Amino acid sequence: MCLCWFLPPWLQVNNVGTNIRKPTVDYTSEEFTHIMSTNFESAYHNAQLAHPLLKASGKGNVIFVSSVAGVVAIRSGTPYAASKGTFP
């Protein structure tokens, strides 16, 4: 279901995430790229695409749903924590 049909035109919510739990030294480059691309890049580029509509509304707001894993160690996986820590 796409929330874009239910949200006002001045609000965008980015809530995306994927994870692969394993020791830090065991991640392949492809796994790291997949997690960062899904969790960070997709939300960033989605906000870029929404920018014209948000700006035109005169009161645009973007919400990035993150994770506590981005600020404290909870054994969720290093790439996941890094990708979620990119959003304040």
Sequence and secondary structure as in RCSB ss.txt:
>XXXX:A:sequence
MCLCWFLPPWLQVNNVGTNIRKPTVDYTSEEFTHIMSTNFESAYHNAQLAHPLLKASGKGNVIFVSSVAGVVAIR
SGTPYAASKGTFP
>XXXX:A:secstr
  GGGTS TTEEEE       S GGG  HHHHHHHHIIIIIHHHHHHHHHHHHHHHHTS EEEE   GGGTS  S
S HHHHHHHTT  
